Amino acid sequence: MAKLLEIRWHGRAGQGAKTAALVLAEAVISTGRHAQAFPEYGPERMGAPMQAFNRISDESITIHSHVERPKIVVVLDPTLMSAVDVKAGVPDDGIYLVNTPLSAVEIRKKLKLENGKAKVYTLDATEISIDTIGRPIPNTPMMGALVAATGLLTLDELIADTRVKLAKKLRPEIVDKNIEAIRRAYQEVAQ
């Protein structure tokens, strides 16, 4: 059986976690691999905590249940780290990508990841999104950072597919700003 990679996105409704998971899945599928993306909501209101998930594999994915043991956790809103257990089900060598101005060392301490096996990456995706897009929606910068941290896709693969997906619902200048945010995040993510 092919290795299955699972990703859990933590965000608040309106930050784009669902969109990021969907766009990532479509980009992976465009490279010939298999992927799933789906959200899980609590109270459906702007700002409410929510999760989105990805599964990625070289073979067909037959699992259609909640992701319980993600290898990668992406946190779009760092305030969620004190509200929900973002470490739940993550193996000791898991990967954490957090939207924060804090360093990876500071987040490692905050999450109590002293074993040293986990990889922690940080990026101020909110600042990047405000600078490039003009709004505090960190999803596209976090996608660029995720690709840089994991190598799931090349930057060009992510950008090509994201451009097509976003062009279906956004004006061309907004698509370009999102692509700029992805490129900048790809360069700025830090471990």
C-alpha positions in Angstrom: 0.0 0.0 0.0 1.3 3.5 -0.9 2.2 5.8 2.0 -0.7 8.1 2.9 0.1 11.6 4.0 -2.5 13.4 6.1 -2.6 17.2 6.8 -4.8 19.0 9.3 -5.4 22.8 8.9 -6.5 24.8 11.9 -8.1 28.2 11.3 -11.1 30.4 11.9 -14.0 30.6 9.5 -13.1 33.3 6.9 -9.3 32.7 7.0 -9.4 30.4 4.0 -8.3 27.0 5.5 -11.0 25.2 3.5 -10.0 27.0 0.3 -6.3 26.3 0.9 -7.0 22.5 1.5 -9.1 22.4 -1.7 -6.6 24.3 -3.9 -3.7 22.1 -2.5 -5.6 18.9 -3.3 -6.3 20.1 -6.9 -2.7 21.0 -7.4 -1.6 17.6 -6.2 -4.1 15.9 -8.4 -2.8 17.9 -11.4 0.6 16.2 -10.9 -1.0 12.7 -11.3 -1.3 11.8 -7.6 -4.4 11.3 -5.6 -5.8 13.7 -3.0 -8.7 14.6 -0.8 -9.7 17.8 0.8 -12.6 18.4 3.2 -13.6 20.8 6.0 -15.0 20.3 9.5 -17.0 23.1 11.0 -18.3 23.8 14.5 -20.7 26.7 14.7 -20.8 28.1 11.2 -20.0 31.8 11.8 -17.2 34.1 10.8 -14.3 33.7 13.2 -15.4 30.4 14.6 -12.7 27.7 15.0 -12.7 25.2 12.1 -10.5 22.5 10.6 -9.8 21.4 7.1 -8.0 18.2 6.0 -6.0 16.8 3.1 -5.0 13.2 2.3 -2.3 12.7 -0.4 -1.2 9.4 -1.9 0.4 8.0 -5.1 -2.5 5.4 -5.1 -6.3 5.7 -4.8 -7.5 6.9 -1.4 -10.3 4.7 -0.1 -10.5 6.2 3.4 -13.4 8.7 3.8 -13.3 9.5 7.5 -12.0 12.2 9.8 -8.1 12.7 9.8 -7.0 11.5 13.3 -3.2 11.1 12.8 -1.9 14.0 10.6 1.8 14.1 9.8 1.5 17.8 9.1 -0.4 20.5 11.0 -0.9 24.0 9.5 -2.1 26.7 12.0 -3.6 29.8 10.3 -4.5 31.5 13.6 -1.9 31.1 16.4 -4.5 32.0 19.1 -6.0 28.5 18.4 -2.9 26.9 19.9 -4.2 27.8 23.3 -7.8 27.0 22.5 -7.5 23.6 20.8 -5.0 20.8 20.9 -3.2 21.2 17.6 -0.8 18.4 18.6 -3.6 15.8 18.9 -2.7 12.6 17.0 0.5 14.1 15.5 3.5 11.7 15.6 6.7 12.8 17.5 8.3 13.5 14.1 5.4 15.6 12.8 5.6 18.9 11.0 4.1 22.1 12.3 3.7 25.2 10.2 2.4 28.2 12.2 1.3 31.6 11.1 3.0 33.8 13.6 5.6 36.5 14.0 7.3 34.3 16.6 10.3 32.2 15.8 10.2 28.4 15.4 12.1 28.1 18.6 9.4 30.1 20.5 6.6 28.0 19.0 8.5 24.8 19.8 8.5 25.9 23.5 4.9 27.0 23.4 3.8 23.6 22.0 6.1 21.8 24.4 7.9 19.9 21.6 11.2 19.4 23.6 11.9 16.0 22.0 13.5 17.7 19.0 12.0 15.2 16.5 9.2 17.5 15.3 9.9 20.1 12.7 8.5 23.5 13.4 8.2 26.2 10.7 6.9 29.8 11.2 5.9 32.6 8.9 4.0 35.8 9.5 1.4 35.0 6.8 -1.0 37.6 8.1 1.5 40.3 7.5 2.3 38.9 4.0 -1.3 38.8 3.1 -1.9 42.4 4.3 1.2 43.6 2.4 0.3 41.8 -0.9 -3.4 41.2 -1.0 -4.5 44.0 1.3 -6.5 41.8 3.6 -5.6 39.5 6.6 -6.4 36.2 4.8 -3.3 34.0 5.4 -4.3 30.9 3.4 -2.3 31.5 0.2 0.9 32.5 2.0 0.6 29.4 4.1 0.3 27.3 1.0 3.5 28.7 -0.3 5.2 28.1 3.1 3.8 24.5 3.2 5.3 23.7 -0.2 8.7 25.2 0.8 8.7 23.3 4.1 7.6 19.9 2.8 8.4 19.7 -1.0 4.9 18.3 -1.6 4.9 20.2 -4.9 7.2 22.5 -6.7 6.5 26.2 -6.4 5.8 26.3 -10.1 3.2 23.4 -9.8 1.5 25.1 -6.9 1.4 28.5 -8.6 0.1 27.2 -12.0 -2.7 25.3 -10.5 -3.6 28.0 -7.9 -3.7 30.6 -10.7 -6.3 28.5 -12.6 -8.4 27.8 -9.5 -8.4 31.4 -8.2 -9.1 32.8 -11.7 -12.5 31.1 -11.6 -13.7 33.4 -8.8 -11.3 36.4 -8.4 -10.4 39.3 -10.6 -7.0 38.9 -12.4 -5.2 41.6 -10.2 -6.4 39.7 -7.0 -5.1 36.4 -8.4 -1.7 38.1 -9.1 -1.6 39.4 -5.5 -2.3 35.9 -4.2 0.5 34.5 -6.4 2.8 37.2 -5.0 1.9 36.2 -1.5 2.7 32.5 -2.3 6.1 33.4 -3.7 7.0 35.7 -0.8 5.9 33.1 1.8 7.9 30.4 0.0 11.0 32.5 0.5 10.3 33.7 4.0 9.2 30.6 5.9 11.7 29.7 8.6 12.6 26.7 10.7 
